[in-house]
């Protein structure tokens, strides 16, 4: 379900968080974009999700290298201020415009580099996986994702589109981690005499 990018396997990350923080894990979700990069931070403890913060990095620079620097620096600051244990990011979707996909891939790389430089493991998910995890339907539209993010995290208002997508990515990662953790516990019980 999740392609592991770097650092430690998810099962080891869960065990480490349980030992160090009593089961509380903070996840940074990222919806990469070359003009607007959404971010959302949630906490997960004993299967319960809790909203921490969300927002957008709005990039005004015209030159791509300057935009990538803004994304890297902005994500680095968010990581320093929120202290996540893991990062989850949406994979690039290639539609008709290959040039746009390449630019989006570079924005995504800047965000991932910020996470990796701070020692975070990175989970990658397709838009279909994220929507299915949050809405229950992989072809859900943006309004459905926003509604479900608001409902799941018990928010007072609907989050901005890019922030909602980032929160959905973090929720998807949280669900995946919880599922993998339950499966590893069940497998551990099945192998004991």
Order of alpha helices (4+ residues) and beta strands (2+ residues): beta-alpha-beta-beta-beta-alpha-beta-alpha-beta-alpha-alpha-alpha
